[in-house]
Amino acid sequence: MEIEVIAAKRDLQGTGASRRLRHAGKVPGIVYGGEAGPVQIELDHNALYHALRKEAFHASVLTLNVDGAKESVLLRDSQWHPYKQQVLHIDFQRVVKGQMIHVKVPLHFVNAETCPGVKTGGGKPHHLFTELDVQCLPGNLPEFIEVDIGKLEVGGAIHANELVMPKGVELVAHLKAENPAVASVNAPKVSVVEEPAETPAAPAEPKE
């Protein structure tokens, strides 16, 4: 699936120019990397905001269209207003054909409801990671990596090196070495019911 991002070059730079752009419904940004120099760009805020809400936008090779000139890029950073739903700045990195890329790819967890630890053991699935760093050639970049937890028992876990990686995709070196657990099934919580304290019997009144 090709995702195209429409942008335009911007000549004016600095805090004041960026503020005016934002007031006009635009987002300042930059594209860098590869053999060309950095280029300052501007994008429509609403279109970019909705694109950023889609998972695939964060883990895909994007087609950046700057004034009609297209190039392949990766989303590298987005800066947001601390409390408004407003994108303040966006960074893209050029993709060079034939060169490995490092990207965070989202994890999709499947078969949680049918795994023994949940279905018969009463456990609860726990996602320890939502994405992992991988390296691959641009053409092999997957939209997500599937994590099948269908065989986990209570107390069991699946680790990074056990995942079935798409063809041409591998974990970055430090994840291979650390091999962290990415999902587990926790034992069900046992609720303790406290017995009410016994009220001492009132002393019998003396008979007259």
GUKETI-353296 format. One record per residue (C-alpha): x, y, z; residue number from 1. Coordinates in nm, 2 decimals. Layout:
REM GUKETI-353296
+--------+--------+--------+-----+
:      X :      Y :      Z : seq :
+--------+--------+--------+-----+
:      X :      Y :      Z : NUM :
...
+--------+--------+--------+-----+
This chain:
REM GUKETI-353296
+--------+--------+--------+-----+
:      X :      Y :      Z : seq :
+--------+--------+--------+-----+
:   0.00 :   0.00 :   0.00 :   1 :
:   0.15 :   0.33 :  -0.11 :   2 :
:   0.10 :   0.63 :   0.13 :   3 :
:   0.16 :   0.96 :  -0.03 :   4 :
:   0.23 :   1.28 :   0.17 :   5 :
:   0.18 :   1.61 :   0.00 :   6 :
:   0.42 :   1.89 :   0.10 :   7 :
:   0.57 :   2.22 :  -0.03 :   8 :
:   0.91 :   2.38 :   0.02 :   9 :
:   0.92 :   2.67 :   0.26 :  10 :
:   1.16 :   2.95 :   0.24 :  11 :
:   1.10 :   3.14 :   0.56 :  12 :
:   1.24 :   2.98 :   0.87 :  13 :
:   1.26 :   3.07 :   1.24 :  14 :
:   1.02 :   3.08 :   1.53 :  15 :
:   0.81 :   3.36 :   1.39 :  16 :
:   0.77 :   3.20 :   1.05 :  17 :
:   0.68 :   2.86 :   1.21 :  18 :
:   0.42 :   3.03 :   1.43 :  19 :
:   0.26 :   3.20 :   1.13 :  20 :
:   0.25 :   2.87 :   0.94 :  21 :
:   0.07 :   2.70 :   1.23 :  22 :
:  -0.19 :   2.98 :   1.25 :  23 :
:  -0.25 :   2.92 :   0.88 :  24 :
:  -0.32 :   2.55 :   0.94 :  25 :
:   0.02 :   2.43 :   0.82 :  26 :
:   0.29 :   2.22 :   0.99 :  27 :
:   0.66 :   2.30 :   0.94 :  28 :
:   0.88 :   2.01 :   0.88 :  29 :
:   1.21 :   1.89 :   0.73 :  30 :
:   1.33 :   1.60 :   0.51 :  31 :
:   1.69 :   1.50 :   0.54 :  32 :
:   1.93 :   1.21 :   0.47 :  33 :
:   2.05 :   1.04 :   0.15 :  34 :
:   2.27 :   1.23 :  -0.10 :  35 :
:   2.06 :   1.55 :  -0.10 :  36 :
:   2.08 :   1.82 :   0.16 :  37 :
:   1.80 :   1.89 :   0.41 :  38 :
:   1.49 :   2.06 :   0.28 :  39 :
:   1.25 :   2.27 :   0.49 :  40 :
:   0.89 :   2.18 :   0.40 :  41 :
:   0.53 :   2.26 :   0.51 :  42 :
:   0.23 :   2.03 :   0.52 :  43 :
:  -0.14 :   2.07 :   0.57 :  44 :
:  -0.22 :   2.01 :   0.94 :  45 :
:  -0.55 :   1.83 :   0.91 :  46 :
:  -0.43 :   1.58 :   0.65 :  47 :
:  -0.11 :   1.52 :   0.85 :  48 :
:  -0.30 :   1.48 :   1.18 :  49 :
:  -0.53 :   1.22 :   1.04 :  50 :
:  -0.24 :   1.03 :   0.87 :  51 :
:  -0.05 :   1.02 :   1.20 :  52 :
:  -0.35 :   0.84 :   1.37 :  53 :
:  -0.30 :   0.55 :   1.13 :  54 :
:  -0.06 :   0.27 :   1.24 :  55 :
:   0.07 :   0.21 :   0.89 :  56 :
:   0.19 :   0.57 :   0.86 :  57 :
:   0.45 :   0.51 :   1.13 :  58 :
:   0.59 :   0.18 :   0.99 :  59 :
:   0.58 :   0.22 :   0.61 :  60 :
:   0.80 :   0.36 :   0.34 :  61 :
:   0.61 :   0.68 :   0.25 :  62 :
:   0.61 :   0.87 :  -0.08 :  63 :
:   0.68 :   1.23 :   0.00 :  64 :
:   0.56 :   1.47 :  -0.28 :  65 :
:   0.73 :   1.81 :  -0.25 :  66 :
:   0.60 :   2.04 :  -0.51 :  67 :
:   0.56 :   1.75 :  -0.75 :  68 :
:   0.89 :   1.59 :  -0.69 :  69 :
:   0.85 :   1.25 :  -0.52 :  70 :
:   1.09 :   1.06 :  -0.30 :  71 :
:   1.08 :   0.77 :  -0.06 :  72 :
:   1.10 :   0.86 :   0.31 :  73 :
:   1.04 :   0.73 :   0.66 :  74 :
:   0.86 :   0.92 :   0.94 :  75 :
:   1.13 :   0.99 :   1.20 :  76 :
:   0.97 :   1.22 :   1.45 :  77 :
:   0.66 :   1.43 :   1.52 :  78 :
:   0.64 :   1.70 :   1.79 :  79 :
:   0.30 :   1.77 :   1.95 :  80 :
:   0.15 :   2.06 :   2.15 :  81 :
:   0.16 :   1.96 :   2.52 :  82 :
:  -0.22 :   1.97 :   2.56 :  83 :
:  -0.38 :   2.05 :   2.22 :  84 :
:  -0.43 :   1.80 :   1.94 :  85 :
:  -0.19 :   1.99 :   1.73 :  86 :
:   0.12 :   1.87 :   1.54 :  87 :
:   0.40 :   2.13 :   1.58 :  88 :
:   0.67 :   1.98 :   1.36 :  89 :
:   0.74 :   1.67 :   1.15 :  90 :
:   1.07 :   1.50 :   1.04 :  91 :
:   1.12 :   1.27 :   0.75 :  92 :
:   1.43 :   1.08 :   0.65 :  93 :
:   1.51 :   0.98 :   0.29 :  94 :
:   1.52 :   0.61 :   0.21 :  95 :
:   1.81 :   0.50 :  -0.01 :  96 :
:   1.75 :   0.20 :  -0.23 :  97 :
:   1.97 :  -0.09 :  -0.13 :  98 :
:   2.06 :   0.05 :   0.21 :  99 :
:   1.93 :  -0.12 :   0.53 : 100 :
:   1.68 :   0.08 :   0.74 : 101 :
:   1.61 :   0.07 :   1.12 : 102 :
:   1.24 :   0.11 :   1.20 : 103 :
:   1.01 :   0.05 :   1.49 : 104 :
:   0.74 :  -0.19 :   1.38 : 105 :
:   0.41 :  -0.24 :   1.57 : 106 :
:   0.32 :  -0.58 :   1.72 : 107 :
:  -0.01 :  -0.75 :   1.66 : 108 :
:  -0.11 :  -1.01 :   1.92 : 109 :
:  -0.33 :  -1.30 :   1.82 : 110 :
:  -0.50 :  -1.60 :   1.97 : 111 :
:  -0.50 :  -1.46 :   2.33 : 112 :
:  -0.85 :  -1.58 :   2.39 : 113 :
:  -0.78 :  -1.94 :   2.29 : 114 :
:  -0.44 :  -1.99 :   2.46 : 115 :
:  -0.45 :  -2.25 :   2.75 : 116 :
:  -0.34 :  -2.00 :   3.01 : 117 :
:  -0.64 :  -1.78 :   2.94 : 118 :
:  -0.91 :  -2.03 :   2.83 : 119 :
:  -0.86 :  -2.29 :   3.09 : 120 :
:  -0.62 :  -2.13 :   3.34 : 121 :
:  -0.80 :  -1.81 :   3.39 : 122 :
:  -0.49 :  -1.61 :   3.34 : 123 :
:  -0.47 :  -1.27 :   3.17 : 124 :
:  -0.25 :  -1.19 :   2.87 : 125 :
:   0.00 :  -0.91 :   2.92 : 126 :
:   0.17 :  -0.72 :   2.64 : 127 :
:   0.52 :  -0.61 :   2.74 : 128 :
:   0.60 :  -0.44 :   2.41 : 129 :
:   0.38 :  -0.28 :   2.15 : 130 :
:   0.66 :  -0.24 :   1.89 : 131 :
:   1.01 :  -0.36 :   1.82 : 132 :
:   1.32 :  -0.22 :   1.64 : 133 :
:   1.40 :  -0.41 :   1.32 : 134 :
:   1.63 :  -0.38 :   1.03 : 135 :
:   1.56 :  -0.46 :   0.67 : 136 :
:   1.58 :  -0.33 :   0.32 : 137 :
:   1.31 :  -0.08 :   0.24 : 138 :
:   1.12 :  -0.32 :   0.01 : 139 :
:   1.09 :  -0.57 :   0.30 : 140 :
:   0.95 :  -0.34 :   0.56 : 141 :
:   0.64 :  -0.50 :   0.71 : 142 :
:   0.34 :  -0.30 :   0.84 : 143 :
:   0.34 :  -0.51 :   1.16 : 144 :
:   0.48 :  -0.83 :   1.32 : 145 :
:   0.24 :  -1.10 :   1.44 : 146 :
:   0.29 :  -1.24 :   1.79 : 147 :
:   0.10 :  -1.57 :   1.83 : 148 :
:   0.05 :  -1.64 :   2.20 : 149 :
:  -0.19 :  -1.93 :   2.14 : 150 :
:   0.02 :  -2.19 :   2.31 : 151 :
:   0.11 :  -2.00 :   2.63 : 152 :
:   0.02 :  -2.15 :   2.97 : 153 :
:  -0.02 :  -1.95 :   3.29 : 154 :
:   0.31 :  -1.80 :   3.38 : 155 :
:   0.45 :  -1.86 :   3.02 : 156 :
:   0.60 :  -1.59 :   2.80 : 157 :
:   0.71 :  -1.55 :   2.44 : 158 :
:   1.05 :  -1.38 :   2.38 : 159 :
:   1.17 :  -1.16 :   2.09 : 160 :
:   1.39 :  -1.43 :   1.93 : 161 :
:   1.09 :  -1.67 :   1.92 : 162 :
:   0.89 :  -1.45 :   1.69 : 163 :
:   0.84 :  -1.55 :   1.33 : 164 :
:   0.99 :  -1.26 :   1.14 : 165 :
:   0.88 :  -1.17 :   0.79 : 166 :
:   1.13 :  -1.25 :   0.51 : 167 :
:   1.43 :  -1.02 :   0.50 : 168 :
:   1.35 :  -0.87 :   0.84 : 169 :
:   1.55 :  -0.92 :   1.16 : 170 :
:   1.57 :  -0.77 :   1.50 : 171 :
:   1.84 :  -0.51 :   1.57 : 172 :
:   2.15 :  -0.64 :   1.75 : 173 :
:   2.07 :  -0.53 :   2.10 : 174 :
:   1.73 :  -0.69 :   2.10 : 175 :
:   1.87 :  -1.02 :   1.97 : 176 :
:   2.13 :  -1.02 :   2.25 : 177 :
:   1.88 :  -0.92 :   2.53 : 178 :
:   1.59 :  -1.14 :   2.40 : 179 :
:   1.32 :  -0.97 :   2.61 : 180 :
:   0.98 :  -1.12 :   2.67 : 181 :
:   0.72 :  -0.95 :   2.45 : 182 :
:   0.41 :  -1.11 :   2.59 : 183 :
:   0.31 :  -1.33 :   2.89 : 184 :
:   0.01 :  -1.48 :   3.06 : 185 :
:  -0.02 :  -1.38 :   3.42 : 186 :
:  -0.18 :  -1.59 :   3.68 : 187 :
:  -0.53 :  -1.49 :   3.79 : 188 :
:  -0.55 :  -1.27 :   4.09 : 189 :
:  -0.68 :  -1.45 :   4.40 : 190 :
:  -0.91 :  -1.23 :   4.60 : 191 :
:  -0.89 :  -1.28 :   4.97 : 192 :
:  -1.22 :  -1.25 :   5.16 : 193 :
:  -1.17 :  -1.14 :   5.51 : 194 :
:  -1.38 :  -1.30 :   5.77 : 195 :
:  -1.57 :  -1.05 :   5.99 : 196 :
:  -1.43 :  -1.02 :   6.33 : 197 :
:  -1.64 :  -1.20 :   6.60 : 198 :
:  -1.82 :  -0.97 :   6.83 : 199 :
:  -1.77 :  -1.07 :   7.19 : 200 :
:  -2.09 :  -1.18 :   7.35 : 201 :
:  -2.24 :  -0.94 :   7.60 : 202 :
:  -2.21 :  -1.05 :   7.96 : 203 :
:  -2.53 :  -1.20 :   8.09 : 204 :
:  -2.72 :  -0.98 :   8.33 : 205 :
:  -2.73 :  -1.12 :   8.69 : 206 :
:  -3.05 :  -1.28 :   8.79 : 207 :
:  -3.24 :  -1.11 :   9.08 : 208 :
+--------+--------+--------+-----+
